[in-house]
């Protein structure tokens, strides 16, 4: 329930910003990217399925025009069609600007397993998988949600539930997002169709419509509950 509300808040926030702010096209950061839209407090782009067929040493990289500091919320919508290759997967790295070694990594496998992992790499601790599930690990019905905020740390959902809650990683500045799937160039194709979309909201939460959504949703839900109780009382 918590993860569903988080996803709903983010989706509504993105929709609200699209209505309230006149979006402008940004410079293309990657030849693979399309549907690139930026506003004062958000940026979104889409990658075709070919990004998941890039290899580990040559990923598709989308670099943001300006680094996104501290307070940000990222929505990842995976609408890829995976091949029947048993190791078919998509790896997403949310990276700090160079020369920082810090990144957040998500692994999403296709097939019936729908394996999923979340990892963090830092200079002090190295690479650590902080969550891993070998089956039924992520949902195609709901987007993946990744967020970081001052004094709140890192939060991640897998489209079904919160899997990482307020993990301290000593701040995180988003510089780019890279995507690949193959461990070696000669590996079989991971994906045969579809696309994967990214939308990020950033800046002071108080300056974003998203900041007020929990209150709005709470009021709406309370109104629904009261209406149902009154209706039930009348029926009795």
N, C-alpha and C positions, 0 to 999 in steps of 0.2 A: 504493500500500500504506500509506504514511504517513497519508494523508488518511482512508482507511478505518478505520485504528486510532484516529485522533483522534475520528472520529464515533462509533465503537463505545464508546470511553471515556466520551464525553459522554452517550450514550444510556443506558449502564449506570449512570452516576452519577445521572442524573435518576431512573431506576427505583429505584435503591437509596434515594435520599432519599425517594421516595414511600412506600417501605416502612418506613423508619426514623423518619420524622417525620410526625406527624399534621397534615395540611394543613388550613388554615382559609381560608374565603372572604375575599377582600379587598374593599375598596370598589371599585365599578365606576368606572374612570377614563374610559371612553368608552362611549357607548351602543351602539357597534358591537361591543364586546368581549364575549366569552362564555367559559365554561370557565375563569374566573379562579381560580387557585389560588396561594397563597403559603405558604412555610415560612420558617424562620429564615434559610436560605441560598439560597432559590430563589424564582422567581416565573414563572408561565406564563399565557398567555392565547391566545385564538383570535379572528381577525377573519374575517368572512364575505367573500365575493367582492366585495361592494359597495364595500369599501375601495379596491380597485384601480380603481374607476370614479370615485373622487373626483378633483378637479382639483388642480393644483399649489398653488394659493393657498388651498385649503380641504381639506387632507388629513385623514385620520382619525388622531387622535393618542391614544396610550395613555401616560399619565404615571405613573411609578412613585411610590408613596407617599413613599418616601425615595430620594434619589440613591444610585446604586450606584457606589462608588469603585473604581478601579484594577484589582482582581483580579476578573474576570468572564469567563464563557463563555456565549455565546448560540448557541442552535440554532434555525434557521428551517426549517420544513417547509412547502414550497409545494405544495399540492394543488389549485391553481386550474385551472379549465378556461378557456383563453383563447379569445377570439373569432377569427374569420378576418381581422380588421383587421390590416393589415401592420405597424402600429406598436403592436400590443397589448403592453402591458408592465405591470410592477408595480415601483414605486420604493419602497425602504425607507430611511428615514433614522434612524440611531441617534444621538440628539442629547444634548449636554451641557445642563445646566439653563441657563435664561435668566439673564443676558444673554450667555453664551458663544456664540460663532459656530461652535464646533467641532462637526462631525458626520462620521459615516461613512455612506456611501451605497452601496446595492446596487441594480443595475438588472437585472431578469430579464424577458426577452422571451418571448412565446409562439411558436407556429408551429414550422416546421421548423428555423428558424435557431437558436432557443434562445440568442439573444445575451445576453451577461452583461458587466456592468462593476462595478468597485469603485472608489470615490473617497473622498477625505478632504478636508474643508474646515477650514482653520485661519485664525486672524486674521493670522498672519505670512505664510503661503504662499498663502492663497486656496484656490480649488477646484482640485484636481488628480485626474485619473483615474489611479490607480496600476496598474490592470489593466483590459484590455478585450479581449474576444474576440467576433468577429462571427458565429460559428457554433459550434454544439455547446459552448456556454459553461457550461452548468450541467445538473445531473441531477435528474430527478424521483424517481429511485430512492433517493437519499441526501439528507439534509438539508444545508443550508448551515451552516457553522460559523464563528463570529466570536469571537475571544478577545483579551483584553488583560490583561497582568500586569506587576507590578513587575519592572524589569530585563529583561523579555522583549519588550515592545512589542506590536504588533498582528499577529495571525495570522488569515488567512481561508482557508477552503476553499470550492470551488464544488460540492461533492458528489462530485467526482471526484478532486481532487488539491489540494495546498496551492498557492495562487496568490500569497499574501502571507505572508512568513515573518519574524516578529519585526521589523516595521517600527517605528522609533522615532517616536512622535507626542507625546512629552512628557506622558504620563499621559492618561487619559480617564475621565471620570465620566459614567455613563449617567443621564440624567434622564427621557428619554422616547423612544418609537419612533413614527414617523409613517409612514403608508402612503398612496400615491396612484398614479394611472396616467395620467390625462389631463394634457396640457399646457395645454389650454383647456377650459372647461366644455362647449363645443359639440362637442368631439371625440367620435367613436363610442365605444361601450363597449369596454373592454379585456377584460373577463372576464364570462362568462355563468353561472358556477357554481363550486362548491368552496369551499375555505377556506384560510387561511394561519395557521400556529400558531407561537408564539414561546415558548421556554423559556430562562431565564437562571439560571445558578448564580453566586454571588458570595461574597465574603468571603475569609478566610484559607483557602488551599487545604488546609492541614493539618487544618482542622475539617470538611472535606467528604469523604464517601466516595469522591469522584472522585479524591482525592489518592493513594489507595492502589490504584486500579484498574490503573495500568501494571504494578505489581509482580504483582498477581493474574493479569492477562492473560499476562504473561511466564512465570509459573510454569505456567499451563495450556498455553500453546503449547509450552513446553519438554517438558512431560509427553507431549503429542501426538507431538512429534518423536521422543522416546525410544521411545515405544510402536511407532511406525511402523518405526523402525530395527531394533528387536528382532524384530518380526514378519517383516520382510524377511530378516533374518539367518537366522531359523528356516526360512523357505521355501527359502532357498538350500541 
